[in-house]
Amino acid sequence: MSLHRLRADPRCALTVLAGGDVAFTTHGRSTVLQDPMTVAESVVAIAIDVDAVQSHADPRFAVDGGVRWRWVDADAAERDAAIHEALRGLAG
């Protein structure tokens, strides 16, 4: 449903929370780069042209770590690695 919404209205936001007390939201406009991606027909590559960055830094809390996970299926890990490589290529 999100891709359908982005096609109708490209305005979007992306929130990042990560270790090292990283917490911010980017606000911008999305552009579909590949639909579907060449390496994975169930994945769409999207770029965000950022207009503004909203910091969530606050001395009352600290973000100590992000979500930690790993693939337990070798085929899924290989597919994910191919997607990441293709995204790096699209980013130039």
N, C-alpha and C positions, 0 to 999 in steps of 0.2 A: 504494500500500500504506500510506503514512503516514496518509492520510485515514481509511482503514479502521481503523487502529490508534487514531487519535484519537477515533473514534466509540465504540470499545470502552473506551478509557481516556483521558480528556482531559488527563492529566498530560503536560506537555511542557517542553522547554527550547529556547531560541533563543540562539545565540551570534552576537555582533556583533564583527567585526574591521574597523577602519577607520583611515584616516589620522588623524594627530594623536594617535597612541598610544591609540586607543580599543580596548579589549578587555574584553568582559564577556559573561556568560551570564545570561539571565533564566530563572527556573524558575516555572512556574505551571500554570494550567488553561486549556484551549482551549474556545471556544464557536464553533460554526458560525453565521455571520451570514447568508450567502446561499449556497445550493447548488442550482443553479449561480448565478454572478453574473448579474445582468440584462444586463450589457454583454458578457459572454464566457462562453458555456456550457461551456467547458472549464476554467474557473477557479472555485474556491470561496473565499469570503472567510471568514477565521477571525480571531477576537479572542483575545488571551491576557491573562487576569487574572493579573498577576505577583504571586507570593508572596515571592520573594527575588531579589536580584541578586548574582551572584558576580563580583567584580572579578578580572581576570587581569593587573592591573598588576604589573609586576615590574621592578626597576631593572636587571636583567641583560639586558633586551631592549627594543626599541621597535618599535611598528607604524608604519611610515612611510607606508603607503598601502594602500587597499583594492583590490579587483578593479576594473580599469578596462575598460569595454566600451561598445559602442554598437550600436544597430540599424543594419544596412546595407540593410534592406528597409523602404520607406516604409509599406507596409500594416501590417507588424508594429509599427513605431514608433507609428503612429496607434492601433492596437488597445491597445498598452501604455499610451499616454497616457489612453485612455478608462478603462482598468482603474484606473489611479492616481487619476483624478478620482472615480470611483465609490467607491473605498476612502476617499478624503478625506471624501466625503459620509457614508459609514457611520460614520466616526470622529466625526462631528459637529463 
